[in-house]
Amino acid sequence: MDIRFTASESLEIVVEEQTVPIQHYLRQPQRLVTAIADPKLMEQLSESRFRLKMRPLNFMDIYHFQPTVILSVWAGAGGIVYLNSEDCEIRGIDYINDRFSLNVKGKLSPHQDEGQTYLKGKADLEVKVVDLPPPLWLTPKPLLEVAGNGLLKSVLVRIKQRLLSQLLKDYYQWANAYAEPQNTTYSSALPAADNPIT
C-alpha cells in the first residue's frame, strides 16, 4: 500500500524596520536557514545549498527516525526567499529509506501595508511512502494518514515557532552591526555580500 502525507503552514510577522531594510537581510539565504534550524544540525554545502538533519521523528510509536534533507535556498527580486528540498535520506532504516520521499517548498516575502512592513510566508511539506513496511499493513489507511499528516504539521509548527523567535532577533542584530556610520553613505555601509543576487 502506498500512502501520501501532507501539511501546510503560513505565517505573518510584523517587522520593526531598521536603518538597513529587511530586504537586504533576506538576500543572505544562509541567515534564514540558521534562523529555522539548529546550526549544530546544519552543514552548508555551497552558497545556496544546505544539508539539514531534522529533529528525530516518531511515527505511531513504531518507527523512530531522523531524516536528513538537502535544501536549496535562494533570494529573488524584492527580497523574496525561496526554499526547496532536493534530496532526503533516512539513515539506519533501509526499508523506509528506499521507499520514502520528502518534498518541502517554502516562500518568505516582505510586504508593505500603510507604512508597516510584514513578512509573509508559506511552507508545504509532502511525504510519500511506496509500499508500507509490514508492521503497518493491517493499520487502516485513514488512521495512518491522520498520524502522518499530524506528524508533518508538528514539524512545520516547530520550524514556524523557531522562525518567529529567531528571525527578527537576528535581523535586528545584523542591522545594528551594519547601521549607517556617521558621514558614510548608506550603500557603503553594506558589505559586498549583501548585494542583490542576480
C-alpha positions as CSV (number, residue, x, y, z in Angstrom):
1,M,0.0,0.0,0.0
2,D,1.3,3.4,-1.0
3,I,0.5,6.5,1.1
4,R,1.0,10.2,1.0
5,F,1.1,12.7,3.9
6,T,0.8,16.5,3.5
7,A,0.9,19.6,5.7
8,S,1.0,23.4,5.1
9,E,1.7,26.3,7.4
10,S,1.6,30.0,6.9
11,L,2.9,32.9,9.0
12,E,2.9,36.7,9.1
13,I,5.4,38.7,11.1
14,V,5.3,42.4,11.9
15,V,8.7,43.9,11.2
16,E,10.1,46.9,13.0
17,E,12.2,48.4,10.2
18,Q,15.8,49.3,11.0
19,T,18.2,51.6,9.2
20,V,19.0,48.8,6.8
21,P,15.8,47.4,5.3
22,I,14.9,43.8,5.8
23,Q,15.0,43.2,2.1
24,H,18.8,43.4,2.3
25,Y,18.9,40.9,5.2
26,L,16.8,38.5,3.2
27,R,19.4,38.4,0.3
28,Q,21.5,36.2,2.6
29,P,19.8,32.8,2.4
30,Q,22.2,31.2,4.9
31,R,20.9,33.5,7.6
32,L,17.3,32.3,7.0
33,V,18.4,28.7,7.3
34,T,20.2,29.4,10.5
35,A,17.0,31.0,11.8
36,I,14.8,28.0,11.1
37,A,17.3,25.3,12.0
38,D,19.7,24.5,14.8
39,P,23.2,25.4,13.5
40,K,24.5,22.2,15.1
41,L,22.3,20.2,12.7
42,M,23.2,22.1,9.6
43,E,26.0,21.8,7.1
44,Q,26.5,24.4,4.4
45,L,27.3,22.7,1.1
46,S,27.5,25.8,-1.1
47,E,26.3,29.4,-1.1
48,S,22.7,28.2,-1.5
49,R,22.6,24.5,-0.6
50,F,22.5,23.1,2.9
51,R,22.3,19.6,4.4
52,L,19.9,19.7,7.3
53,K,19.4,17.0,9.9
54,M,15.8,17.2,11.1
55,R,14.8,16.6,14.7
56,P,14.1,12.9,15.4
57,L,10.5,11.8,14.4
58,N,8.3,9.2,16.0
59,F,5.6,7.6,13.8
60,M,2.9,5.8,15.8
61,D,5.5,4.6,18.4
62,I,6.7,2.1,15.9
63,Y,9.4,3.9,13.9
64,H,11.8,6.4,15.2
65,F,13.9,8.1,12.5
66,Q,15.8,11.3,11.7
67,P,15.6,12.4,8.1
68,T,18.5,14.3,6.5
69,V,17.4,16.8,3.9
70,I,19.3,18.7,1.2
71,L,17.8,22.2,0.9
72,S,18.2,24.8,-1.8
73,V,17.6,28.3,-0.5
74,W,17.9,31.4,-2.7
75,A,16.8,35.0,-2.9
76,G,14.8,36.5,-5.7
77,A,13.8,40.0,-6.6
78,G,12.5,42.3,-3.9
79,G,14.0,40.2,-1.1
80,I,11.7,37.2,-1.7
81,V,13.3,34.0,-0.3
82,Y,12.6,30.6,-1.8
83,L,13.3,27.2,-0.3
84,N,13.1,23.8,-2.0
85,S,14.2,20.3,-1.0
86,E,16.5,18.5,-3.4
87,D,17.0,15.1,-1.7
88,C,16.2,13.3,1.5
89,E,17.8,10.3,3.3
90,I,16.8,8.3,6.4
91,R,19.8,6.6,7.8
92,G,19.6,3.4,9.7
93,I,16.2,2.2,8.3
94,D,17.0,0.9,4.8
95,Y,13.5,-0.4,4.1
96,I,11.9,3.0,4.6
97,N,14.8,5.0,3.1
98,D,14.4,3.1,-0.2
99,R,10.6,3.8,-0.4
100,F,10.4,7.3,1.2
101,S,10.4,10.7,-0.5
102,L,10.1,14.1,1.2
103,N,9.4,17.4,-0.6
104,V,9.3,20.8,1.0
105,K,8.7,24.1,-0.6
106,G,8.7,27.5,1.1
107,K,8.5,31.2,0.3
108,L,9.1,34.2,2.5
109,S,8.5,37.7,1.2
110,P,8.3,41.3,2.6
111,H,5.2,43.4,2.2
112,Q,4.3,47.0,2.9
113,D,0.8,48.0,4.1
114,E,0.1,51.5,5.2
115,G,3.7,52.2,6.1
116,Q,4.1,48.9,8.1
117,T,6.4,46.1,6.9
118,Y,5.3,42.5,7.2
119,L,7.0,39.2,6.4
120,K,4.6,36.7,5.0
121,G,5.5,33.1,4.4
122,K,4.1,29.7,3.5
123,A,5.6,26.2,3.6
124,D,4.3,23.0,2.1
125,L,5.6,19.6,3.2
126,E,4.8,16.3,1.5
127,V,6.0,12.8,2.3
128,K,5.3,9.7,0.1
129,V,5.9,6.1,1.1
130,V,5.8,3.5,-1.6
131,D,5.0,0.0,-0.2
132,L,4.5,0.4,3.6
133,P,6.5,-1.8,5.9
134,P,4.8,-5.0,7.0
135,P,4.1,-3.8,10.6
136,L,1.7,-1.2,9.2
137,W,-0.1,-3.4,6.7
138,L,-3.1,-4.0,9.0
139,T,-3.4,-0.4,10.1
140,P,-6.4,1.4,8.4
141,K,-5.2,3.9,5.8
142,P,-7.2,6.8,7.3
143,L,-5.6,6.2,10.7
144,L,-2.1,6.2,9.0
145,E,-3.0,9.5,7.2
146,V,-4.2,11.2,10.3
147,A,-1.0,10.2,12.2
148,G,1.3,11.1,9.2
149,N,-0.3,14.5,8.5
150,G,-0.2,15.4,12.2
151,L,3.5,14.5,12.4
152,L,4.3,16.7,9.4
153,K,2.2,19.5,10.8
154,S,4.2,19.3,14.0
155,V,7.4,19.6,12.0
156,L,6.2,22.8,10.3
157,V,4.9,24.3,13.5
158,R,8.2,23.7,15.2
159,I,10.0,25.5,12.3
160,K,7.5,28.3,12.4
161,Q,8.0,28.8,16.1
162,R,11.8,28.9,15.7
163,L,11.4,31.4,12.8
164,L,9.1,33.6,14.8
165,S,11.6,33.7,17.7
166,Q,14.9,33.8,15.8
167,L,14.4,35.7,12.5
168,L,13.7,39.2,13.7
169,K,16.2,38.9,16.5
170,D,18.9,38.0,14.0
171,Y,17.7,40.8,11.6
172,Y,17.9,43.4,14.3
173,Q,21.4,42.3,15.4
174,W,22.6,42.3,11.8
175,A,21.1,45.7,11.0
176,N,22.6,47.2,14.1
177,A,26.0,45.8,13.2
178,Y,25.8,47.4,9.7
179,A,23.9,50.5,10.6
180,E,24.9,53.6,8.7
181,P,28.0,55.2,10.3
182,Q,28.2,59.0,10.5
183,N,29.4,60.7,7.3
184,T,29.2,57.4,5.4
185,T,26.7,56.7,2.6
186,Y,24.1,54.0,3.1
187,S,25.3,51.9,0.3
188,S,28.9,51.8,1.5
189,A,27.7,50.7,4.9
190,L,26.6,47.4,3.4
191,P,29.1,44.6,2.9
192,A,29.6,43.3,-0.6
193,A,27.9,40.0,0.2
194,D,24.6,41.9,0.8
195,N,24.3,43.0,-2.8
196,P,21.3,41.6,-4.6
197,I,21.7,38.1,-6.0
198,T,21.2,38.2,-9.8
